[in-house]
Amino acid sequence: MAAMKQRTSSGAKTTVSVVISEEFYRELKMKAALEERSLSSLLEQLLHLGLQEYEKRSLKGIPAGALSKLIGTVNYQGDALKDSEEIYD
């Protein structure tokens, strides 16, 4: 599906199509109406917030070099509770 560009007072905007469930669509429409705003502006805000959260989570990853130190820490088919207690002791 092709995106459509349009000009607004704040700059260029692009129109995109997204497929979501009807139930989620109704929930979003209700939320937008309660906040007295358009569905588009609510979706844009949610996408911005979601992207910020996504970027925060991706920054908290474990460095690849640290993973090799974890090899052998827990026995395969071992006692998970006992093994995890030993890690933190």
Distance bins in CASP14 RR format, pairs under 12 A and 6 or more apart:
PFRMAT RR
TARGET T0000
AUTHOR 0000-0000-0000
RMODE 2
METHOD distances of the structure
MODEL  1
1 15 0 0 0 0 0 1 0 0 0 0 0
1 16 1 0 0 1 0 0 0 0 0 0 0
1 17 1 0 1 0 0 0 0 0 0 0 0
1 18 0 0 0 0 1 0 0 0 0 0 0
1 19 0 0 0 0 1 0 0 0 0 0 0
2 14 0 0 0 0 0 1 0 0 0 0 0
2 15 0 0 0 0 1 0 0 0 0 0 0
2 16 0 0 0 0 1 0 0 0 0 0 0
2 17 0 0 0 0 1 0 0 0 0 0 0
3 12 0 0 0 0 0 1 0 0 0 0 0
3 13 0 0 0 0 0 1 0 0 0 0 0
3 14 1 0 1 0 0 0 0 0 0 0 0
3 15 1 0 0 1 0 0 0 0 0 0 0
3 16 1 0 1 0 0 0 0 0 0 0 0
3 17 0 0 0 0 1 0 0 0 0 0 0
3 18 0 0 0 0 0 1 0 0 0 0 0
4 12 0 0 0 0 0 1 0 0 0 0 0
4 13 0 0 0 0 1 0 0 0 0 0 0
4 14 1 0 0 1 0 0 0 0 0 0 0
4 15 1 0 1 0 0 0 0 0 0 0 0
4 16 0 0 0 0 1 0 0 0 0 0 0
4 17 0 0 0 0 1 0 0 0 0 0 0
5 11 0 0 0 0 0 1 0 0 0 0 0
5 12 1 0 1 0 0 0 0 0 0 0 0
5 13 1 0 0 1 0 0 0 0 0 0 0
5 14 1 0 1 0 0 0 0 0 0 0 0
5 15 1 0 0 1 0 0 0 0 0 0 0
5 16 0 0 0 0 0 1 0 0 0 0 0
6 12 1 0 0 1 0 0 0 0 0 0 0
6 13 1 0 1 0 0 0 0 0 0 0 0
6 14 1 0 0 1 0 0 0 0 0 0 0
6 15 1 0 0 1 0 0 0 0 0 0 0
6 16 0 0 0 0 0 1 0 0 0 0 0
6 40 0 0 0 0 0 1 0 0 0 0 0
7 13 1 0 0 1 0 0 0 0 0 0 0
7 14 0 0 0 0 0 1 0 0 0 0 0
7 15 0 0 0 0 0 1 0 0 0 0 0
8 14 0 0 0 0 0 1 0 0 0 0 0
8 15 0 0 0 0 0 1 0 0 0 0 0
8 40 0 0 0 0 0 1 0 0 0 0 0
8 41 0 0 0 0 0 1 0 0 0 0 0
8 44 0 0 0 0 0 1 0 0 0 0 0
10 41 0 0 0 0 0 1 0 0 0 0 0
10 44 0 0 0 0 0 1 0 0 0 0 0
13 40 0 0 0 0 1 0 0 0 0 0 0
13 41 0 0 0 0 0 1 0 0 0 0 0
13 44 0 0 0 0 1 0 0 0 0 0 0
14 40 0 0 0 0 0 1 0 0 0 0 0
14 44 0 0 0 0 0 1 0 0 0 0 0
15 40 0 0 0 0 1 0 0 0 0 0 0
15 43 0 0 0 0 0 1 0 0 0 0 0
15 44 0 0 0 0 0 1 0 0 0 0 0
16 40 0 0 0 0 0 1 0 0 0 0 0
16 43 0 0 0 0 1 0 0 0 0 0 0
16 44 0 0 0 0 0 1 0 0 0 0 0
16 47 0 0 0 0 0 1 0 0 0 0 0
18 24 0 0 0 0 0 1 0 0 0 0 0
18 25 0 0 0 0 1 0 0 0 0 0 0
18 28 0 0 0 0 0 1 0 0 0 0 0
18 39 0 0 0 0 0 1 0 0 0 0 0
18 40 0 0 0 0 0 1 0 0 0 0 0
18 43 0 0 0 0 1 0 0 0 0 0 0
18 44 0 0 0 0 0 1 0 0 0 0 0
18 46 0 0 0 0 0 1 0 0 0 0 0
18 47 0 0 0 0 1 0 0 0 0 0 0
19 25 0 0 0 0 1 0 0 0 0 0 0
20 26 0 0 0 0 0 1 0 0 0 0 0
20 27 0 0 0 0 1 0 0 0 0 0 0
20 28 1 0 0 1 0 0 0 0 0 0 0
20 29 0 0 0 0 0 1 0 0 0 0 0
20 39 0 0 0 0 0 1 0 0 0 0 0
20 43 0 0 0 0 1 0 0 0 0 0 0
20 46 0 0 0 0 0 1 0 0 0 0 0
21 27 0 0 0 0 1 0 0 0 0 0 0
21 28 0 0 0 0 0 1 0 0 0 0 0
22 28 0 0 0 0 0 1 0 0 0 0 0
22 29 0 0 0 0 0 1 0 0 0 0 0
23 29 0 0 0 0 0 1 0 0 0 0 0
23 30 0 0 0 0 0 1 0 0 0 0 0
24 30 0 0 0 0 0 1 0 0 0 0 0
24 31 0 0 0 0 0 1 0 0 0 0 0
24 39 0 0 0 0 0 1 0 0 0 0 0
24 43 0 0 0 0 0 1 0 0 0 0 0
24 46 0 0 0 0 0 1 0 0 0 0 0
25 31 0 0 0 0 0 1 0 0 0 0 0
25 32 0 0 0 0 0 1 0 0 0 0 0
25 39 0 0 0 0 1 0 0 0 0 0 0
25 42 0 0 0 0 0 1 0 0 0 0 0
25 43 0 0 0 0 0 1 0 0 0 0 0
26 32 0 0 0 0 0 1 0 0 0 0 0
26 33 0 0 0 0 0 1 0 0 0 0 0
26 39 0 0 0 0 0 1 0 0 0 0 0
27 33 0 0 0 0 0 1 0 0 0 0 0
27 34 0 0 0 0 0 1 0 0 0 0 0
27 39 0 0 0 0 0 1 0 0 0 0 0
27 42 0 0 0 0 0 1 0 0 0 0 0
27 43 0 0 0 0 0 1 0 0 0 0 0
27 46 0 0 0 0 0 1 0 0 0 0 0
28 34 0 0 0 0 0 1 0 0 0 0 0
28 35 0 0 0 0 0 1 0 0 0 0 0
28 37 0 0 0 0 0 1 0 0 0 0 0
28 38 0 0 0 0 0 1 0 0 0 0 0
28 39 1 0 0 1 0 0 0 0 0 0 0
28 40 0 0 0 0 0 1 0 0 0 0 0
28 41 0 0 0 0 0 1 0 0 0 0 0
28 42 1 0 0 1 0 0 0 0 0 0 0
28 43 1 0 0 1 0 0 0 0 0 0 0
28 44 0 0 0 0 0 1 0 0 0 0 0
28 45 0 0 0 0 0 1 0 0 0 0 0
28 46 0 0 0 0 1 0 0 0 0 0 0
28 47 0 0 0 0 0 1 0 0 0 0 0
29 35 0 0 0 0 0 1 0 0 0 0 0
29 37 0 0 0 0 0 1 0 0 0 0 0
29 38 0 0 0 0 0 1 0 0 0 0 0
29 39 1 0 1 0 0 0 0 0 0 0 0
29 40 0 0 0 0 0 1 0 0 0 0 0
29 42 0 0 0 0 1 0 0 0 0 0 0
29 43 0 0 0 0 0 1 0 0 0 0 0
30 39 0 0 0 0 0 1 0 0 0 0 0
30 42 0 0 0 0 0 1 0 0 0 0 0
31 37 0 0 0 0 1 0 0 0 0 0 0
31 38 0 0 0 0 0 1 0 0 0 0 0
31 39 0 0 0 0 1 0 0 0 0 0 0
31 41 0 0 0 0 0 1 0 0 0 0 0
31 42 1 0 0 1 0 0 0 0 0 0 0
31 43 0 0 0 0 0 1 0 0 0 0 0
31 45 0 0 0 0 0 1 0 0 0 0 0
31 46 0 0 0 0 1 0 0 0 0 0 0
32 38 1 0 0 1 0 0 0 0 0 0 0
32 39 1 0 1 0 0 0 0 0 0 0 0
32 40 0 0 0 0 1 0 0 0 0 0 0
32 41 1 0 0 1 0 0 0 0 0 0 0
32 42 1 0 1 0 0 0 0 0 0 0 0
32 43 0 0 0 0 1 0 0 0 0 0 0
32 44 0 0 0 0 0 1 0 0 0 0 0
32 45 0 0 0 0 1 0 0 0 0 0 0
32 46 0 0 0 0 0 1 0 0 0 0 0
33 39 0 0 0 0 1 0 0 0 0 0 0
33 42 0 0 0 0 1 0 0 0 0 0 0
34 42 0 0 0 0 1 0 0 0 0 0 0
35 41 0 0 0 0 1 0 0 0 0 0 0
35 42 1 0 0 1 0 0 0 0 0 0 0
35 45 0 0 0 0 1 0 0 0 0 0 0
35 46 0 0 0 0 0 1 0 0 0 0 0
36 42 0 0 0 0 0 1 0 0 0 0 0
37 43 0 0 0 0 0 1 0 0 0 0 0
37 44 0 0 0 0 0 1 0 0 0 0 0
37 45 0 0 0 0 1 0 0 0 0 0 0
37 46 0 0 0 0 0 1 0 0 0 0 0
38 44 0 0 0 0 1 0 0 0 0 0 0
38 45 0 0 0 0 0 1 0 0 0 0 0
39 45 0 0 0 0 0 1 0 0 0 0 0
39 46 0 0 0 0 0 1 0 0 0 0 0
40 46 0 0 0 0 0 1 0 0 0 0 0
40 47 0 0 0 0 0 1 0 0 0 0 0
41 47 0 0 0 0 0 1 0 0 0 0 0
41 48 0 0 0 0 0 1 0 0 0 0 0
42 48 0 0 0 0 0 1 0 0 0 0 0
42 49 0 0 0 0 0 1 0 0 0 0 0
43 49 0 0 0 0 0 1 0 0 0 0 0
43 50 0 0 0 0 0 1 0 0 0 0 0
44 50 0 0 0 0 0 1 0 0 0 0 0
44 51 0 0 0 0 0 1 0 0 0 0 0
45 51 0 0 0 0 0 1 0 0 0 0 0
45 52 0 0 0 0 0 1 0 0 0 0 0
46 52 0 0 0 0 0 1 0 0 0 0 0
46 53 0 0 0 0 0 1 0 0 0 0 0
47 53 0 0 0 0 0 1 0 0 0 0 0
47 54 0 0 0 0 0 1 0 0 0 0 0
48 54 0 0 0 0 0 1 0 0 0 0 0
48 55 0 0 0 0 0 1 0 0 0 0 0
49 55 0 0 0 0 0 1 0 0 0 0 0
49 56 0 0 0 0 0 1 0 0 0 0 0
50 56 0 0 0 0 1 0 0 0 0 0 0
50 57 0 0 0 0 1 0 0 0 0 0 0
50 58 0 0 0 0 0 1 0 0 0 0 0
51 57 0 0 0 0 0 1 0 0 0 0 0
51 58 0 0 0 0 0 1 0 0 0 0 0
52 58 0 0 0 0 0 1 0 0 0 0 0
52 59 0 0 0 0 0 1 0 0 0 0 0
53 59 0 0 0 0 0 1 0 0 0 0 0
53 60 0 0 0 0 0 1 0 0 0 0 0
54 60 0 0 0 0 0 1 0 0 0 0 0
55 61 0 0 0 0 0 1 0 0 0 0 0
61 67 0 0 0 0 0 1 0 0 0 0 0
62 68 0 0 0 0 0 1 0 0 0 0 0
62 69 0 0 0 0 1 0 0 0 0 0 0
62 70 0 0 0 0 1 0 0 0 0 0 0
63 69 0 0 0 0 0 1 0 0 0 0 0
63 70 0 0 0 0 0 1 0 0 0 0 0
64 70 0 0 0 0 0 1 0 0 0 0 0
65 71 0 0 0 0 0 1 0 0 0 0 0
66 73 0 0 0 0 0 1 0 0 0 0 0
67 73 0 0 0 0 0 1 0 0 0 0 0
69 87 0 0 0 0 0 1 0 0 0 0 0
70 83 0 0 0 0 0 1 0 0 0 0 0
70 87 0 0 0 0 1 0 0 0 0 0 0
72 78 0 0 0 0 0 1 0 0 0 0 0
72 83 0 0 0 0 1 0 0 0 0 0 0
72 86 0 0 0 0 0 1 0 0 0 0 0
72 87 0 0 0 0 0 1 0 0 0 0 0
73 80 0 0 0 0 0 1 0 0 0 0 0
73 83 1 0 0 1 0 0 0 0 0 0 0
73 84 0 0 0 0 1 0 0 0 0 0 0
73 86 0 0 0 0 1 0 0 0 0 0 0
73 87 1 0 0 1 0 0 0 0 0 0 0
73 88 0 0 0 0 0 1 0 0 0 0 0
74 80 1 0 0 1 0 0 0 0 0 0 0
74 81 0 0 0 0 0 1 0 0 0 0 0
74 82 0 0 0 0 1 0 0 0 0 0 0
74 83 1 0 1 0 0 0 0 0 0 0 0
74 84 1 0 0 1 0 0 0 0 0 0 0
74 85 0 0 0 0 0 1 0 0 0 0 0
74 86 0 0 0 0 1 0 0 0 0 0 0
74 87 1 0 0 1 0 0 0 0 0 0 0
75 82 0 0 0 0 1 0 0 0 0 0 0
75 83 1 0 0 1 0 0 0 0 0 0 0
75 84 0 0 0 0 0 1 0 0 0 0 0
75 86 0 0 0 0 0 1 0 0 0 0 0
75 87 0 0 0 0 0 1 0 0 0 0 0
76 83 0 0 0 0 0 1 0 0 0 0 0
77 83 0 0 0 0 0 1 0 0 0 0 0
78 84 0 0 0 0 0 1 0 0 0 0 0
78 86 0 0 0 0 0 1 0 0 0 0 0
79 85 0 0 0 0 1 0 0 0 0 0 0
79 86 0 0 0 0 1 0 0 0 0 0 0
80 86 0 0 0 0 0 1 0 0 0 0 0
80 87 0 0 0 0 0 1 0 0 0 0 0
81 87 0 0 0 0 0 1 0 0 0 0 0
81 88 0 0 0 0 0 1 0 0 0 0 0
82 88 0 0 0 0 0 1 0 0 0 0 0
82 89 0 0 0 0 0 1 0 0 0 0 0
83 89 0 0 0 0 0 1 0 0 0 0 0
END
